[in-house]
Amino acid sequence: MAEDTGYEAATAETVGERLRAARAAQGISLEEIAARTRIPTRHLESLETSEWSKLPAATYSIGFAKSYASAVGLDRTEVGEALRAEMAGQPARTSMSAEVFEPVDPARVMPKWLVILAVLAVLAVIAALLFMRQRELDGDDSAAPVAAEAPASTAQPVASAAPAASASGPVVITANEPTWIQVSERGGGAALFQGELAAGQSYQVPATAIAPVLRTGRPESIRIAVGTADAPAVGPGATTVRDVSLLAADLMRGGPATAPAATPVQRP
């Protein structure tokens, strides 16, 4: 059986075909790979079929491929380099802020109470507007100033609800390959986590953190999710980033400038 796996991988023309052949030889389903790697099934399918337009930025896609390779026993470094070469001629995608991932962990699903609260807020606004409109039609002059002010004051929560919903949920850092990170409170505060995350390993920022910030020398090797949405990359590859805010709102709008500025990592 091992010889057959090697033969299929060797004759496959693309990285996706090699990954699919290795998976099929071991009798593993895409759902099992998704559970092991925490990568959405639809992205695994796109990797196997080389549908680059359906994949996120190259840095994330290569990380996905490396995690997939480890799960099926292939050389993750060789697979990553091969995919980099395949994607070299494809248009670059630099942002993932608008892309929503399928939740693979029930803990990352948006809380039901938050959905209910948003619906109730909308219904309350509609009821207030209808009430004010009815009073205006009835000819109550004293209600006119109130009716004019009601949309501005009551509609404000609805306007701010959309950004809040798009940046809600736990902040989870997942390593695409072994990566050292440090998470601490801003301004030299308490250290919340410091160490290396193995490939596929995740760290969830405590909900009690006040102003958590990130430091890492390999920002291209991690992905950060806010609830069910992936945040944009926190820095260019091969640089050390410091004091990157891990608050949900900061992450989803690209985060504040790092302080001090990101510095290149000297690697042999």
MARDRENZA-116313 format. One record per residue (C-alpha): residue number from 1; residue in one letter; x, y, z. Coordinates in nm, 3 decimals, m for minus. Example, Ala and Ser with C-alpha at 12.3 -4.5 7.8 and 13.67 -1.06 7.14 Angstrom:
residues 2
pos = 1 code = A xx = 1.230 yy = m0.450 zz = 0.780;
pos = 2 code = S xx = 1.367 yy = m0.106 zz = 0.714;
end
This chain:
residues 268
pos = 1 code = M xx = 0.000 yy = 0.000 zz = 0.000;
pos = 2 code = A xx = 0.289 yy = 0.242 zz = 0.080;
pos = 3 code = E xx = 0.436 yy = 0.182 zz = m0.268;
pos = 4 code = D xx = 0.101 yy = 0.264 zz = m0.434;
pos = 5 code = T xx = 0.082 yy = 0.593 zz = m0.239;
pos = 6 code = G xx = 0.427 yy = 0.697 zz = m0.351;
pos = 7 code = Y xx = 0.346 yy = 0.610 zz = m0.714;
pos = 8 code = E xx = 0.025 yy = 0.818 zz = m0.715;
pos = 9 code = A xx = 0.199 yy = 1.118 zz = m0.553;
pos = 10 code = A xx = 0.487 yy = 1.098 zz = m0.797;
pos = 11 code = T xx = 0.263 yy = 1.088 zz = m1.106;
pos = 12 code = A xx = 0.023 yy = 1.363 zz = m0.993;
pos = 13 code = E xx = 0.071 yy = 1.679 zz = m1.200;
pos = 14 code = T xx = m0.029 yy = 1.937 zz = m0.939;
pos = 15 code = V xx = 0.001 yy = 1.979 zz = m0.564;
pos = 16 code = G xx = m0.375 yy = 1.936 zz = m0.533;
pos = 17 code = E xx = m0.367 yy = 1.604 zz = m0.718;
pos = 18 code = R xx = m0.081 yy = 1.481 zz = m0.500;
pos = 19 code = L xx = m0.270 yy = 1.572 zz = m0.182;
pos = 20 code = R xx = m0.590 yy = 1.409 zz = m0.309;
pos = 21 code = A xx = m0.402 yy = 1.093 zz = m0.414;
pos = 22 code = A xx = m0.232 yy = 1.062 zz = m0.074;
pos = 23 code = R xx = m0.565 yy = 1.111 zz = 0.102;
pos = 24 code = A xx = m0.746 yy = 0.859 zz = m0.116;
pos = 25 code = A xx = m0.470 yy = 0.599 zz = m0.069;
pos = 26 code = Q xx = m0.521 yy = 0.620 zz = 0.308;
pos = 27 code = G xx = m0.900 yy = 0.612 zz = 0.281;
pos = 28 code = I xx = m0.942 yy = 0.949 zz = 0.456;
pos = 29 code = S xx = m1.234 yy = 1.181 zz = 0.379;
pos = 30 code = L xx = m1.206 yy = 1.557 zz = 0.332;
pos = 31 code = E xx = m1.415 yy = 1.603 zz = 0.644;
pos = 32 code = E xx = m1.156 yy = 1.412 zz = 0.848;
pos = 33 code = I xx = m0.877 yy = 1.632 zz = 0.707;
pos = 34 code = A xx = m1.083 yy = 1.943 zz = 0.793;
pos = 35 code = A xx = m1.128 yy = 1.819 zz = 1.151;
pos = 36 code = R xx = m0.755 yy = 1.754 zz = 1.191;
pos = 37 code = T xx = m0.631 yy = 2.080 zz = 1.039;
pos = 38 code = R xx = m0.921 yy = 2.317 zz = 1.131;
pos = 39 code = I xx = m0.930 yy = 2.423 zz = 0.763;
pos = 40 code = P xx = m1.279 yy = 2.462 zz = 0.604;
pos = 41 code = T xx = m1.374 yy = 2.175 zz = 0.371;
pos = 42 code = R xx = m1.439 yy = 2.412 zz = 0.080;
pos = 43 code = H xx = m1.080 yy = 2.539 zz = 0.093;
pos = 44 code = L xx = m0.949 yy = 2.181 zz = 0.097;
pos = 45 code = E xx = m1.160 yy = 2.108 zz = m0.212;
pos = 46 code = S xx = m1.022 yy = 2.418 zz = m0.386;
pos = 47 code = L xx = m0.666 yy = 2.308 zz = m0.306;
pos = 48 code = E xx = m0.728 yy = 1.966 zz = m0.456;
pos = 49 code = T xx = m0.877 yy = 2.112 zz = m0.776;
pos = 50 code = S xx = m0.630 yy = 2.407 zz = m0.803;
pos = 51 code = E xx = m0.914 yy = 2.662 zz = m0.802;
pos = 52 code = W xx = m0.701 yy = 2.959 zz = m0.693;
pos = 53 code = S xx = m0.985 yy = 3.213 zz = m0.731;
pos = 54 code = K xx = m1.171 yy = 3.040 zz = m0.447;
pos = 55 code = L xx = m0.870 yy = 3.043 zz = m0.211;
pos = 56 code = P xx = m0.749 yy = 3.326 zz = 0.016;
pos = 57 code = A xx = m0.413 yy = 3.505 zz = m0.017;
pos = 58 code = A xx = m0.112 yy = 3.294 zz = m0.122;
pos = 59 code = T xx = 0.041 yy = 3.307 zz = 0.228;
pos = 60 code = Y xx = m0.270 yy = 3.148 zz = 0.381;
pos = 61 code = S xx = m0.317 yy = 2.900 zz = 0.094;
pos = 62 code = I xx = 0.041 yy = 2.773 zz = 0.126;
pos = 63 code = G xx = m0.012 yy = 2.734 zz = 0.500;
pos = 64 code = F xx = m0.328 yy = 2.533 zz = 0.432;
pos = 65 code = A xx = m0.139 yy = 2.308 zz = 0.190;
pos = 66 code = K xx = 0.140 yy = 2.246 zz = 0.443;
pos = 67 code = S xx = m0.109 yy = 2.149 zz = 0.713;
pos = 68 code = Y xx = m0.288 yy = 1.919 zz = 0.465;
pos = 69 code = A xx = 0.047 yy = 1.761 zz = 0.367;
pos = 70 code = S xx = 0.132 yy = 1.687 zz = 0.732;
pos = 71 code = A xx = m0.208 yy = 1.525 zz = 0.781;
pos = 72 code = V xx = m0.151 yy = 1.278 zz = 0.495;
pos = 73 code = G xx = 0.219 yy = 1.213 zz = 0.557;
pos = 74 code = L xx = 0.373 yy = 1.422 zz = 0.276;
pos = 75 code = D xx = 0.675 yy = 1.655 zz = 0.308;
pos = 76 code = R xx = 0.516 yy = 1.986 zz = 0.416;
pos = 77 code = T xx = 0.814 yy = 2.198 zz = 0.310;
pos = 78 code = E xx = 0.835 yy = 2.045 zz = m0.038;
pos = 79 code = V xx = 0.455 yy = 2.075 zz = m0.083;
pos = 80 code = G xx = 0.464 yy = 2.440 zz = 0.026;
pos = 81 code = E xx = 0.740 yy = 2.528 zz = m0.222;
pos = 82 code = A xx = 0.564 yy = 2.341 zz = m0.503;
pos = 83 code = L xx = 0.238 yy = 2.526 zz = m0.439;
pos = 84 code = R xx = 0.422 yy = 2.860 zz = m0.422;
pos = 85 code = A xx = 0.559 yy = 2.789 zz = m0.771;
pos = 86 code = E xx = 0.213 yy = 2.692 zz = m0.902;
pos = 87 code = M xx = 0.053 yy = 3.010 zz = m0.765;
pos = 88 code = A xx = 0.334 yy = 3.239 zz = m0.885;
pos = 89 code = G xx = 0.145 yy = 3.341 zz = m1.198;
pos = 90 code = Q xx = m0.189 yy = 3.395 zz = m1.023;
pos = 91 code = P xx = m0.325 yy = 3.743 zz = m0.923;
pos = 92 code = A xx = m0.236 yy = 3.821 zz = m0.562;
pos = 93 code = R xx = m0.507 yy = 3.839 zz = m0.297;
pos = 94 code = T xx = m0.398 yy = 4.045 zz = 0.000;
pos = 95 code = S xx = m0.706 yy = 4.069 zz = 0.221;
pos = 96 code = M xx = m0.933 yy = 3.815 zz = 0.384;
pos = 97 code = S xx = m1.137 yy = 4.064 zz = 0.585;
pos = 98 code = A xx = m1.458 yy = 4.005 zz = 0.386;
pos = 99 code = E xx = m1.431 yy = 3.628 zz = 0.372;
pos = 100 code = V xx = m1.628 yy = 3.427 zz = 0.625;
pos = 101 code = F xx = m1.511 yy = 3.075 zz = 0.705;
pos = 102 code = E xx = m1.723 yy = 2.775 zz = 0.790;
pos = 103 code = P xx = m1.703 yy = 2.715 zz = 1.165;
pos = 104 code = V xx = m1.530 yy = 2.385 zz = 1.238;
pos = 105 code = D xx = m1.552 yy = 2.435 zz = 1.613;
pos = 106 code = P xx = m1.891 yy = 2.490 zz = 1.784;
pos = 107 code = A xx = m1.719 yy = 2.734 zz = 2.021;
pos = 108 code = R xx = m1.665 yy = 2.968 zz = 1.724;
pos = 109 code = V xx = m2.034 yy = 2.990 zz = 1.629;
pos = 110 code = M xx = m2.191 yy = 3.333 zz = 1.691;
pos = 111 code = P xx = m2.381 yy = 3.324 zz = 2.024;
pos = 112 code = K xx = m2.756 yy = 3.286 zz = 1.981;
pos = 113 code = W xx = m2.825 yy = 3.559 zz = 2.238;
pos = 114 code = L xx = m2.637 yy = 3.810 zz = 2.023;
pos = 115 code = V xx = m2.855 yy = 3.732 zz = 1.721;
pos = 116 code = I xx = m3.172 yy = 3.760 zz = 1.930;
pos = 117 code = L xx = m3.055 yy = 4.092 zz = 2.079;
pos = 118 code = A xx = m2.990 yy = 4.238 zz = 1.732;
pos = 119 code = V xx = m3.335 yy = 4.130 zz = 1.609;
pos = 120 code = L xx = m3.505 yy = 4.283 zz = 1.915;
pos = 121 code = A xx = m3.317 yy = 4.610 zz = 1.865;
pos = 122 code = V xx = m3.435 yy = 4.633 zz = 1.503;
pos = 123 code = L xx = m3.795 yy = 4.557 zz = 1.603;
pos = 124 code = A xx = m3.782 yy = 4.824 zz = 1.876;
pos = 125 code = V xx = m3.662 yy = 5.085 zz = 1.626;
pos = 126 code = I xx = m3.937 yy = 4.994 zz = 1.378;
pos = 127 code = A xx = m4.203 yy = 5.012 zz = 1.652;
pos = 128 code = A xx = m4.081 yy = 5.355 zz = 1.768;
pos = 129 code = L xx = m4.083 yy = 5.493 zz = 1.413;
pos = 130 code = L xx = m4.435 yy = 5.363 zz = 1.348;
pos = 131 code = F xx = m4.557 yy = 5.512 zz = 1.675;
pos = 132 code = M xx = m4.410 yy = 5.853 zz = 1.598;
pos = 133 code = R xx = m4.545 yy = 5.842 zz = 1.245;
pos = 134 code = Q xx = m4.895 yy = 5.764 zz = 1.373;
pos = 135 code = R xx = m4.885 yy = 6.055 zz = 1.617;
pos = 136 code = E xx = m4.777 yy = 6.287 zz = 1.339;
pos = 137 code = L xx = m5.067 yy = 6.173 zz = 1.118;
pos = 138 code = D xx = m5.310 yy = 6.228 zz = 1.407;
pos = 139 code = G xx = m5.213 yy = 6.597 zz = 1.409;
pos = 140 code = D xx = m5.039 yy = 6.608 zz = 1.746;
pos = 141 code = D xx = m4.808 yy = 6.907 zz = 1.702;
pos = 142 code = S xx = m4.624 yy = 6.834 zz = 2.023;
pos = 143 code = A xx = m4.509 yy = 6.504 zz = 1.877;
pos = 144 code = A xx = m4.348 yy = 6.667 zz = 1.573;
pos = 145 code = P xx = m4.015 yy = 6.761 zz = 1.734;
pos = 146 code = V xx = m3.995 yy = 6.418 zz = 1.895;
pos = 147 code = A xx = m4.066 yy = 6.248 zz = 1.563;
pos = 148 code = A xx = m3.784 yy = 6.443 zz = 1.402;
pos = 149 code = E xx = m3.541 yy = 6.341 zz = 1.672;
pos = 150 code = A xx = m3.648 yy = 5.979 zz = 1.709;
pos = 151 code = P xx = m3.482 yy = 5.839 zz = 1.393;
pos = 152 code = A xx = m3.146 yy = 5.995 zz = 1.483;
pos = 153 code = S xx = m3.145 yy = 5.869 zz = 1.842;
pos = 154 code = T xx = m3.306 yy = 5.528 zz = 1.793;
pos = 155 code = A xx = m3.140 yy = 5.440 zz = 1.463;
pos = 156 code = Q xx = m2.791 yy = 5.493 zz = 1.606;
pos = 157 code = P xx = m2.769 yy = 5.145 zz = 1.770;
pos = 158 code = V xx = m2.864 yy = 4.983 zz = 1.437;
pos = 159 code = A xx = m2.589 yy = 5.172 zz = 1.252;
pos = 160 code = S xx = m2.329 yy = 5.056 zz = 1.503;
pos = 161 code = A xx = m2.465 yy = 4.700 zz = 1.521;
pos = 162 code = A xx = m2.320 yy = 4.594 zz = 1.184;
pos = 163 code = P xx = m1.950 yy = 4.659 zz = 1.269;
pos = 164 code = A xx = m1.998 yy = 4.499 zz = 1.612;
pos = 165 code = A xx = m2.147 yy = 4.183 zz = 1.461;
pos = 166 code = S xx = m1.871 yy = 4.157 zz = 1.202;
pos = 167 code = A xx = m1.609 yy = 4.168 zz = 1.477;
pos = 168 code = S xx = m1.767 yy = 3.953 zz = 1.747;
pos = 169 code = G xx = m1.665 yy = 3.625 zz = 1.900;
pos = 170 code = P xx = m1.343 yy = 3.485 zz = 2.044;
pos = 171 code = V xx = m1.003 yy = 3.576 zz = 1.899;
pos = 172 code = V xx = m0.817 yy = 3.256 zz = 1.802;
pos = 173 code = I xx = m0.458 yy = 3.236 zz = 1.674;
pos = 174 code = T xx = m0.378 yy = 2.923 zz = 1.469;
pos = 175 code = A xx = m0.031 yy = 2.827 zz = 1.346;
pos = 176 code = N xx = 0.003 yy = 2.700 zz = 0.988;
pos = 177 code = E xx = 0.354 yy = 2.581 zz = 1.080;
pos = 178 code = P xx = 0.559 yy = 2.585 zz = 1.402;
pos = 179 code = T xx = 0.565 yy = 2.951 zz = 1.514;
pos = 180 code = W xx = 0.673 yy = 3.133 zz = 1.830;
pos = 181 code = I xx = 0.431 yy = 3.393 zz = 1.962;
pos = 182 code = Q xx = 0.392 yy = 3.613 zz = 2.269;
pos = 183 code = V xx = 0.059 yy = 3.753 zz = 2.388;
pos = 184 code = S xx = 0.059 yy = 4.005 zz = 2.671;
pos = 185 code = E xx = m0.123 yy = 4.312 zz = 2.801;
pos = 186 code = R xx = m0.018 yy = 4.636 zz = 2.626;
pos = 187 code = G xx = 0.252 yy = 4.852 zz = 2.781;
pos = 188 code = G xx = 0.456 yy = 4.575 zz = 2.943;
pos = 189 code = G xx = 0.161 yy = 4.425 zz = 3.126;
pos = 190 code = A xx = 0.108 yy = 4.064 zz = 3.229;
pos = 191 code = A xx = 0.216 yy = 3.793 zz = 2.985;
pos = 192 code = L xx = m0.085 yy = 3.584 zz = 2.881;
pos = 193 code = F xx = 0.099 yy = 3.331 zz = 2.662;
pos = 194 code = Q xx = 0.453 yy = 3.281 zz = 2.538;
pos = 195 code = G xx = 0.584 yy = 2.985 zz = 2.345;
pos = 196 code = E xx = 0.575 yy = 2.796 zz = 2.016;
pos = 197 code = L xx = 0.253 yy = 2.679 zz = 1.856;
pos = 198 code = A xx = 0.285 yy = 2.356 zz = 1.661;
pos = 199 code = A xx = 0.137 yy = 2.331 zz = 1.310;
pos = 200 code = G xx = m0.241 yy = 2.328 zz = 1.344;
pos = 201 code = Q xx = m0.230 yy = 2.426 zz = 1.713;
pos = 202 code = S xx = m0.446 yy = 2.719 zz = 1.829;
pos = 203 code = Y xx = m0.445 yy = 2.968 zz = 2.117;
pos = 204 code = Q xx = m0.759 yy = 3.158 zz = 2.218;
pos = 205 code = V xx = m0.708 yy = 3.504 zz = 2.369;
pos = 206 code = P xx = m0.884 yy = 3.516 zz = 2.710;
pos = 207 code = A xx = m1.209 yy = 3.710 zz = 2.705;
pos = 208 code = T xx = m1.093 yy = 3.882 zz = 3.026;
pos = 209 code = A xx = m0.789 yy = 4.039 zz = 2.856;
pos = 210 code = I xx = m0.810 yy = 4.420 zz = 2.861;
pos = 211 code = A xx = m0.567 yy = 4.530 zz = 2.586;
pos = 212 code = P xx = m0.392 yy = 4.217 zz = 2.457;
pos = 213 code = V xx = m0.113 yy = 4.260 zz = 2.202;
pos = 214 code = L xx = 0.083 yy = 4.013 zz = 1.986;
pos = 215 code = R xx = 0.451 yy = 3.975 zz = 1.910;
pos = 216 code = T xx = 0.590 yy = 3.723 zz = 1.659;
pos = 217 code = G xx = 0.872 yy = 3.691 zz = 1.409;
pos = 218 code = R xx = 0.667 yy = 3.495 zz = 1.155;
pos = 219 code = P xx = 0.335 yy = 3.671 zz = 1.095;
pos = 220 code = E xx = 0.298 yy = 3.488 zz = 0.764;
pos = 221 code = S xx = 0.279 yy = 3.153 zz = 0.948;
pos = 222 code = I xx = m0.030 yy = 3.228 zz = 1.156;
pos = 223 code = R xx = m0.390 yy = 3.313 zz = 1.090;
pos = 224 code = I xx = m0.614 yy = 3.499 zz = 1.333;
pos = 225 code = A xx = m0.990 yy = 3.444 zz = 1.346;
pos = 226 code = V xx = m1.248 yy = 3.669 zz = 1.512;
pos = 227 code = G xx = m1.553 yy = 3.455 zz = 1.571;
pos = 228 code = T xx = m1.626 yy = 3.296 zz = 1.231;
pos = 229 code = A xx = m1.430 yy = 3.551 zz = 1.023;
pos = 230 code = D xx = m1.057 yy = 3.554 zz = 0.949;
pos = 231 code = A xx = m0.875 yy = 3.883 zz = 1.014;
pos = 232 code = P xx = m0.629 yy = 4.035 zz = 0.762;
pos = 233 code = A xx = m0.263 yy = 3.940 zz = 0.792;
pos = 234 code = V xx = m0.094 yy = 4.131 zz = 1.078;
pos = 235 code = G xx = 0.231 yy = 4.194 zz = 0.893;
pos = 236 code = P xx = 0.448 yy = 4.105 zz = 0.592;
pos = 237 code = G xx = 0.646 yy = 3.781 zz = 0.584;
pos = 238 code = A xx = 0.989 yy = 3.749 zz = 0.744;
pos = 239 code = T xx = 0.941 yy = 4.044 zz = 0.984;
pos = 240 code = T xx = 0.904 yy = 4.081 zz = 1.358;
pos = 241 code = V xx = 0.580 yy = 4.255 zz = 1.454;
pos = 242 code = R xx = 0.520 yy = 4.397 zz = 1.803;
pos = 243 code = D xx = 0.228 yy = 4.545 zz = 1.994;
pos = 244 code = V xx = m0.029 yy = 4.428 zz = 1.737;
pos = 245 code = S xx = m0.368 yy = 4.480 zz = 1.903;
pos = 246 code = L xx = m0.566 yy = 4.159 zz = 1.945;
pos = 247 code = L xx = m0.894 yy = 4.337 zz = 2.015;
pos = 248 code = A xx = m1.156 yy = 4.215 zz = 1.769;
pos = 249 code = A xx = m1.242 yy = 4.558 zz = 1.629;
pos = 250 code = D xx = m0.876 yy = 4.647 zz = 1.569;
pos = 251 code = L xx = m0.805 yy = 4.316 zz = 1.396;
pos = 252 code = M xx = m1.101 yy = 4.340 zz = 1.157;
pos = 253 code = R xx = m1.009 yy = 4.689 zz = 1.038;
pos = 254 code = G xx = m0.646 yy = 4.590 zz = 0.987;
pos = 255 code = G xx = m0.522 yy = 4.674 zz = 1.339;
pos = 256 code = P xx = m0.329 yy = 4.981 zz = 1.457;
pos = 257 code = A xx = 0.026 yy = 5.048 zz = 1.346;
pos = 258 code = T xx = 0.276 yy = 4.833 zz = 1.530;
pos = 259 code = A xx = 0.501 yy = 5.009 zz = 1.780;
pos = 260 code = P xx = 0.786 yy = 5.004 zz = 1.713;
pos = 261 code = A xx = 0.756 yy = 4.943 zz = 1.337;
pos = 262 code = A xx = 0.799 yy = 4.587 zz = 1.213;
pos = 263 code = T xx = 1.166 yy = 4.498 zz = 1.162;
pos = 264 code = P xx = 1.306 yy = 4.240 zz = 0.920;
pos = 265 code = V xx = 1.401 yy = 3.909 zz = 1.074;
pos = 266 code = Q xx = 1.761 yy = 3.811 zz = 1.003;
pos = 267 code = R xx = 1.753 yy = 3.450 zz = 0.887;
pos = 268 code = P xx = 2.042 yy = 3.243 zz = 0.747;
end
